[in-house]
């Protein structure tokens, strides 16, 4: 008697897949490095926010990230799709970063006085930080990591995780290295940055990455999970 055939193992990672893994991991960490290190400076430099405002922004963003990762990850499992979440989420992530380049103009246009514009700008920054975090966590923290788990095996998953673990440091170097070229020294000696250009450059790079994902990524098509509670 012939032995019963077993299911074929997952194929190895192609060059295209490796390229997508590296790009998604790197630019995702670039976007997070921008938020973690420059949004607090932005809200203070541009809108004269207090430390309490910064703390509120950080806390709201952290709660948004945790909730999004849990609920969108489950949503992705239930529909059995990753590519659409990653591609569309990454495009909207980049677009939400670009919005920060225009928050000062928006707040000045909508508020009646300079003081009101400052206060309104603080609120807008906190709200859009949560929006940006939502799309980032949707695309990167939940669905990208789930896609990596789907397409890897015990033999190559360690190598992929090793590459991913190096990206936060590389992204930090890239962000701070780029910030040096956008640094502005005021007459009183204090330092600020060309925030609008900074946000537009990184936002456009993230949008382009989302387009590349939609064009090149092969969906891992995980088995749909429809039973049980959400």
C-alpha positions in Angstrom: 0.0 0.0 0.0 1.2 3.5 -0.8 1.6 5.9 2.1 -1.0 8.6 2.3 0.1 11.9 0.9 0.6 14.7 3.3 0.0 18.4 2.7 2.8 20.1 0.8 5.0 22.3 2.9 5.0 26.0 2.5 7.4 27.1 -0.2 10.5 29.1 0.6 10.6 32.8 0.6 11.2 34.4 -2.8 13.3 37.5 -3.5 10.1 39.5 -4.0 8.7 38.3 -0.7 12.0 39.2 1.1 11.9 42.6 -0.5 8.4 43.3 0.7 9.3 42.1 4.2 12.3 44.4 4.4 10.5 47.4 2.9 7.4 47.0 5.1 9.5 46.4 8.2 11.8 49.3 7.6 9.4 52.0 6.5 6.9 50.9 9.2 9.6 51.4 11.8 10.5 54.8 10.2 6.9 55.9 10.6 6.8 54.8 14.2 10.2 56.4 14.9 8.8 59.7 13.5 5.8 59.5 15.8 7.7 58.4 18.9 10.5 61.0 18.6 9.1 64.0 16.7 5.4 64.3 17.3 6.0 65.4 20.9 8.5 68.0 19.6 6.1 69.1 16.9 3.2 69.7 19.3 5.4 71.7 21.6 7.3 73.7 19.0 4.3 74.6 16.8 1.4 74.8 19.3 3.2 75.4 22.6 1.7 72.3 24.1 2.2 71.5 27.8 3.7 68.3 29.2 0.2 67.3 30.2 -0.9 67.6 26.5 2.1 65.5 25.4 1.3 62.8 28.0 -2.4 62.8 26.9 -1.3 62.3 23.3 1.1 59.5 24.1 -1.5 57.7 26.3 -4.3 58.1 23.7 -2.0 56.8 21.0 -0.9 53.8 23.1 -4.6 52.8 23.8 -5.5 53.2 20.1 -2.6 51.0 19.1 -3.5 48.2 21.6 -7.1 48.2 20.7 -6.5 48.3 16.9 -4.0 45.4 17.0 -6.4 43.2 18.9 -9.6 43.9 17.0 -8.2 44.3 13.5 -6.1 41.3 13.9 -9.2 39.3 14.7 -11.1 40.9 11.8 -8.3 39.9 9.4 -8.4 36.3 10.7 -12.2 36.1 10.3 -12.2 37.4 6.6 -9.1 35.4 5.7 -7.3 38.3 4.0 -4.0 40.2 4.7 -3.0 42.0 1.5 -5.9 44.4 1.4 -5.5 45.4 5.1 -1.7 45.9 4.7 -1.9 47.7 1.3 -4.8 50.0 1.9 -3.9 50.5 5.6 -0.3 51.6 4.6 -1.6 54.1 2.0 -4.0 55.6 4.6 -1.2 55.6 7.2 1.0 57.6 4.8 -1.8 60.0 4.0 -2.5 60.6 7.8 1.2 61.4 8.3 1.0 64.1 5.5 -2.0 65.7 7.2 0.4 66.8 10.0 2.2 69.0 7.6 -1.0 71.1 7.3 -2.3 71.1 10.9 -0.9 74.5 11.7 -2.5 76.0 8.6 -5.8 74.3 9.3 -5.9 75.4 12.9 -5.1 79.0 12.0 -7.8 79.0 9.3 -10.5 77.6 11.6 -9.8 79.4 14.8 -10.6 83.0 15.4 -7.6 84.1 17.4 -3.9 83.0 17.7 -4.5 81.7 21.2 -7.5 79.7 20.0 -5.5 78.4 17.1 -2.9 77.1 19.4 -5.4 75.2 21.6 -7.2 73.9 18.6 -3.9 72.8 17.1 -3.1 70.7 20.2 -6.5 69.0 19.9 -6.1 68.3 16.2 -2.6 66.9 16.8 -3.8 64.5 19.4 -6.8 63.4 17.3 -4.8 62.8 14.2 -2.1 61.0 16.1 -4.7 58.5 17.1 -5.9 58.3 13.5 -2.4 57.7 12.2 -1.8 55.2 15.0 -5.0 53.3 14.0 -3.9 52.9 10.4 -0.3 52.1 11.3 -1.4 49.4 13.8 -3.9 48.1 11.3 -1.3 47.7 8.5 1.9 47.0 10.5 1.4 45.7 14.0 -1.5 43.3 13.3 -1.8 42.4 9.6 1.9 42.6 8.5 3.0 40.5 11.4 0.2 38.0 10.8 1.2 37.8 7.1 4.8 37.1 8.1 3.6 34.3 10.4 1.4 32.9 7.6 4.2 32.7 5.0 7.0 31.5 7.2 7.9 28.2 8.7 9.8 27.1 11.8 12.9 26.9 9.6 12.9 30.5 8.2 10.8 32.4 10.7 13.8 33.0 13.0 15.7 34.6 10.1 12.8 36.9 9.2 12.3 37.9 12.9 16.0 38.6 13.0 15.7 41.0 10.1 12.7 42.6 11.6 14.3 43.1 15.0 17.1 45.1 13.4 14.8 47.5 11.7 13.9 49.7 14.7 17.6 50.7 15.1 18.1 51.2 11.3 14.9 53.3 11.1 16.0 55.4 14.1 19.3 56.1 12.4 17.5 57.0 9.2 15.0 59.3 10.8 17.6 61.2 13.0 20.0 61.3 10.1 17.3 62.8 7.8 16.3 65.2 10.6 19.8 66.7 10.6 19.2 68.1 7.1 15.8 69.6 8.1 17.1 71.2 11.3 16.5 74.9 11.8 18.5 76.9 14.3 16.6 80.0 15.5 18.3 83.3 16.2 18.1 82.6 20.0 20.0 79.4 19.5 17.1 77.0 20.0 16.6 74.2 17.5 13.5 73.2 15.5 12.8 71.4 12.3 11.1 71.9 9.0 8.2 69.7 10.2 5.9 70.0 7.1 8.7 68.8 4.7 9.6 66.1 7.2 6.1 64.8 7.3 5.5 65.0 3.6 8.6 63.1 2.7 7.9 60.2 5.1 4.2 60.2 4.3 4.8 60.0 0.6 7.3 57.1 1.1 4.7 55.2 3.1 2.0 55.8 0.5 4.3 54.5 -2.2 5.0 51.4 -0.1 1.3 50.8 0.1 1.0 50.9 -3.7 3.9 48.5 -4.0 2.2 46.1 -1.6 -1.1 46.1 -3.6 0.9 45.5 -6.8 3.3 42.9 -5.7 2.2 41.1 -2.5 0.8 37.7 -2.8 -1.9 37.3 -0.2 -1.2 34.5 2.4 -5.0 33.6 2.3 -5.2 32.3 5.9 -8.0 30.0 6.7 -11.1 32.0 7.6 -12.1 31.9 11.3 -15.8 32.3 11.5 -16.7 30.2 14.6 -16.8 31.5 18.1 -17.0 35.0 19.4 -15.2 37.9 17.9 
